[in-house]
Amino acid sequence: MSSDPNCIFCKIVAGQIPAGKVFEDDDLLAFHDIHPWAPVHVLVIPKAHVATLSDVGPEHDAWLGRMLGLAPRLMRELGVVGGFRTLINTGPDGGQEVYHLHMHVMGGPRPWTKG
């Protein structure tokens, strides 16, 4: 599995930085965002370092699909019943701040601080 020693999300995957984990398997990790925009705000990441969605290739199709499929399960488990939003920021013009592919999954009563 590839990793970047300077990537904060790779450090979370390695257990070097704590995170409020809500899901983990061999390929994916999900944890609470430390700066939530919504009452429930989770990040879902691949454990392998892939910088952006633009860097995804056919070899990533399986876990990318699993990331999307995990969103409704996590929201149900976290008590979100009225709907949720998924978002992947890609590149500087797309608003990406951490260059390790991650999907925001946000839910809960509105209004939210962003979005």
N, C-alpha and C positions, 0 to 999 in steps of 0.2 A: 504494500500500500504506500502510495506516495504521500509525502508530507513536506511542509515548509517550516524550518525551525523558527522563522520570524513571524509566522501566522498565528494570531490569537486563537482562531478556531482549531488549528492543529494542536495547539497547546492544551485546549479544553479536551480534545479527543484523547490526548496522551495523559490526561489527568494532572497536568502541571498547573492548571488554573481551574478553580472550582466553578461549577455551573449547576443551576437548578434543573437537573435532568428529569425529563418526563417520559423518555423512550430511548432505548439503545438496543441495537443488534449488531451483527458483524459488519454491516455496511453503512448504517445511518445512526445519527444521534439527534435527539430533539431536546431543547432546553428553553427555559423562560428567558426572554429578552431582558437585559438589564436596564433598558430604557424603553419601557413599553409605550406603545401608542394607543393601546386599547386595554380594556379590563383583563383580557386574556391575550397574551402575545407570546407566541412560541416561535423559535427558529428551528428549522429542520435542515440538517447539513449532511453531506456525504462524509464519511470518515476519511476517505482519500482526498487529498488536496487537488481540487480543480478550481482555478481562480474565478472564472466567470461562466455564465451560461453559454457564452460564445465559444468556450473551449470544450464544450461537451461533444463527444463523438458517439458513434454507434455502440461502442463498448460500454457506454454509460446508460444506455436506454433502460435497462432493467431497474437500476436503483433510482433513476429519475422518475420513472413511473411509480415506483414504490413511495417516493417522497410525496407525490400528489395523493396517492391512495391513503397515506397515513394521516393526512390532514383531517378528514371527517372523524376518524377514530379518536384522534387526540382531542378534538373539540368536544366530542361527546363525553369523553372521560374527564374533561376539565369543566363540564357543566354548561357548555355553550349550546343553547337550543334554538336560538333565533336566527342562525346563519353566521357565516364567517367569510373572511377574505383571505386569498392567497396572493402573494406578491414575490417576484424575483427581480430585484434591481440588477441591471447589467451594465457595467462600465461607468465611466465618470458622468456621461450625459444621462445615464439611466438612474443616477443617484446611488450607485454602489459605493459603500464606504469601507467594507471589509472584503478583501479580495480572496475569499474562499466562498465558493458557491453556497448560497443559503436561501431558503424559502421562508418568508414571514408568513405565519398563519395567525390571524387576528380575529377576535370575536368578543361578544359581550355587548351590553347595552350601549347605544350611541348617545351623545356625541363622543368621539374619540379625540385625542390630542392632535392627531394627524390623520390624513386620509379621508 
